[in-house]
Amino acid sequence: MPAESANAGYWDLEAFLDSLILELDKAQDTLALKGLTRKLTYTVKDAALELQIFPRYDDGRIRFATARPGEAGASRLSIQLGSIT
């Protein structure tokens, strides 16, 4: 487990996913606007993300710290996003 102070470096999964979704929505809006002025030649159908993390249960919430390169003992969290039509 990483040697850090109480909550330094730990993050909340829900906040992370909310941020990721917000950024994907912004990218989709940008592509939609570009599609009005030029033909779109590509699309992103699926995306996958794999994180090496250290979970921590703290006051009824699970928080995570990202493993650093070469750090042993981390858990793997895989997130796969698919397109919705």
N, C-alpha and C positions, 0 to 999 in steps of 0.2 A: 504494500500500500504506500502511496506517495507520502513523504514526510512534509506536511504542510500544516499551517495553522488551521484552526477550527473549520471555517467554510471557505477559505481562500482557494480559488481555483476550481471550486465545485459549481456545477450548473444544474439547472432543472430541466428535465427532458421535455416537459410540456412547453416551456418557454422556448427551448431550442426548436421544437417542431413548429410552433407558431411562427417563429422567425423564418424558418425554412419555407413554409407555405407562403408567407408574405412575399419573400423574394421570388418564388416561382410564379406567383400571381403577377408581380411586376414584370417579369420576363414575358409572360403570356400577353399582358397588355401591350408591351413594346412590340412584340411580334404582330399583334393584331393591327396596330397603327402602321407598321411597316407594310403590312399586307394591303393596305389601302393605296399605297403609292407604288409598290413594286410587287411582283409575283414572289411568293415564298417558295424557296426551293428545298426546304428541309423542315423537319419537325422533330421534337423530342418526344418519343413515345414512352419510354420507361427510364427510370434512373434508380441506381442502387448506391447505398452509402454503408460502409462498414467502419465501425468505431471500436477501438480498444480502450476500455474504460474501467475505472474502479468505482463501483456503486457504494453508496454510504446511506444508511438509514438514520435520519436525523429529525427528531420531533414529529414523527408521523409522516415524513416525506422522504422520498428517495432522491438523492442528488448524486451527481456523477463528476468524476475528475478524469480527464483524458490522459491516457498513458503516454509517457515520453518514449522516444526511440530506445529500444533495448531494455525497457522496464518490464520485468517479469510479473506474472500473476494477474494480469488484467483479464477482464471478461470481454467477450465480443458481443457487440450490439449491431445487428444488421437491420437496415431500413430499406425497403423497396417501395418505390413509388410508381404507380402505373397510370396511364392516361384514362381519363373519363370522357366519353363522348355522348 
